[in-house]
Structures are given as structure tokens and as C-alpha cells.
Amino acid sequence: MNKTFIIDSHEDLAYESLYGGFDYTRSAADNRKYYTGPEKFGCTIGWPELQEGGVGIVFGTVFIAPPDDGNKGQKNRETTYITDEDFHAAVCAQLDFYDRLAGEHPDQFRRIFSRTDYDAVVKNWSEQPGSEHPVGLVTLLEGTEGLRSFDDLSRYYERGIRLIGPVWAGGRWCAGTKSRDMKDALTDEGKTLLRKMSAQGFILDISHMKNRSAMDSLDYYDGVTAASHANCNVLLGDDFPVERHFNDETIRMLIEHDGVMGVVPYNYFLRTGWEKNGVSPRNLVTLNTLADHIDHICQLAGHSRAAAIGTDFDGGFGYPDIPYEMNDISDLPELAGVLENRGYKEEDIQNIFHRNWQRILERALK
């Protein structure tokens, strides 16, 4: 395997393309010039940067902004919803985006539906290191509060979704990042959702669940589990404003289920009090700060088989709100030297860069 081969478990490719006009077949620098969305952030992903960084597989999300998120200031039927029919239509629109991306640019992107598809992508990157290869796209549904029917789960699986994070804001199945005035526990309807997901063969993504809900879900789910993009509460302290990240008890429980947790190189998720858009000095958060979260997971586990990378690029943030040494996703391999300086061996680094997510995918893909 190419030494710099990386699996990134969370990239909002469909959302930012349909909402903000990013074209991930070109460079991140070009996208920074032509971005049409209202948020002010610099694109961190492009085809050249994925190749340079050795990012060979990404979990491309299907994310639909819920009504209580204000629909990001606009009504875009591909990225927002009001009714459950809106939600279903938007999910299909984003899946159509991934179909077009891979269908129109087969030399750049390839959808992964099966173990055969996955093996072909890995083989390319393994046997021809240093060459350009299609990036494999595993599709992740982030938030299902708008789910029209449990019957849609089989439809979404057929369309290529392989991971589901039941909540984003939270409320229907269990408590999520923005939940208010409800118990943190998994609801009866949430248990039904998890049973249906397990029967279909989805990977459960506990990201955005509050800790009680995450632990309930891990205890209840009998399929493959992971956290695609989350960091460690203990390193953020009591001042972090919402329950977005995981405490040690939840992380240990995920480890016990042979799960994997992708850490997020977003400065606000790495240092409490970080202010966006160039307000905070960039050198306040470095790759060492990111490595702190990786190391904490590894210390809890006693090994390097539970920590990985889930960038959440370009999920509403980008340059300059990423670690100081990074300009875009091509700089992820710089993390290797930081981990080496902490005593991590080559095997450990490859676990964190790709092998841990490979284990999850190899268990789940048919």
C-alpha cells in the first residue's frame, strides 16, 4: 500500500457542490475563487489535493439541513427539507450527484457499492503508488430525522448508502447536538430504526449523538459501529458550548465494539474558544493539537486500532480554520511526522491513516 494512502471518513462533497458551487474535479484553489455560497471559508478539497495527499477513499456524505437549522438562509431543495417528502427528494438528489460525479469523471471518482468495488480501488492505490487513481466514494447518510419511511432504508442501500448517522440536530430517534428539552436516551422509534439498519447491513455512525444516546445505541446495535467525525470531550473541557464530542466512557464503549473514531481537524473542535474567519491566530492550533485527540483515543484503547481521520471538509468551515500546518487536504500526510515524534511506529500510523477504516469496510461491505 502507498505509504501516504488515507481514508477520510467524512467529506461533505454533495452538499457543498449543490449548495455552494464547489467543483471537486478541479483544485481547491480554483474553488476558493468561484465559491458562490454565503459562508466565508476557503475550500480545502480538490482532485489534485486528494491525489497529492494520497486520500484514496472518502466517505461522501448525504446531508440535508433540517427546518430548525434555518435552512442556511435559503430554500434549496437539494440541500434542505421541510417535509419528509422534501427529505426523500433531497437524499435522492444528492445520490444523483454522486452518480454524476463518478459517471462523468470515472478517472477521478468511483463509487463503492460492494466489496468488489472496494477491492478494486485499494488494488489500484496499492499496486501503483505515486500514480493517479480514482478516489473511492463510500456514501454516508448524515441525519435521518426527516426519514419518510423505514422502507426507504432498503432503497437508500440499493442506491449506495453504506453508513447512517441517525441524528444531526437530534430529536426523533435520540438526542443530538442541538436537542433541547428531551431525554438523552434512545427512543423506542430509535430502537426500531437501529433494528432496520442492522437488518439491512448499514454501518451505524454515532457522530452527533449526545453521549447517553451514543452509549444506548452502541449497546443496542448488533452491526458494525463507528464515529465518522468526532473529537474527545476531555481535551475540550467543560466550556465547550454543546455536547458534540464524546466522553471517555463513550469512546471506551466504541472501542469495546471494535469501532473506529475519525478525528476532526477543525480548530473549533480542537481548541475551545477558537474564533473563526481569521479572528484567532492560526498558530494556536497545530497538527500536534489534532494528534492529542488521536493519542487520547489510542491511550484509552491501549493500541492504535480505534483512531482514524474524519476531516468533515468542507462542512461549513475550511481554510483558515484548520491546523496551522495545513492549507488543504493534501497536507494530511504531515500528521505522520507529528505522530512519529510521539513514538508512533509505522504500523500505528498506517492504522490511523487507513487500516482501521479498511477493517470497518471489510466487515460491512458485501
Secondary structure by P-SEA (a helix, b strand, c coil): ccccbbbbcccaaaaaaacccccccccaaaaaacccccccccccccaaaaaaaccccccccccccccccccccccccccccccaaaaaaaaaaaaaaaaaaaaaccccbbbbccaaaaaaaaaaaaacccbbbbbbbbbbbccccccccccaaaaaaaaccccccccccccccccccccccccccccaaaaaaaaaaaaabbbbbcccccaaaaaaaaaccccbbbbcbbbbcccccccccccccccaaaaaaaaaacbbbbbbccccccccccccccccccccccaaaaaaaaaaaaaaaccccccccccccccccccccccccccccccccaaaaaaaaacccaaaaaaaacaaaaaaaaaccc
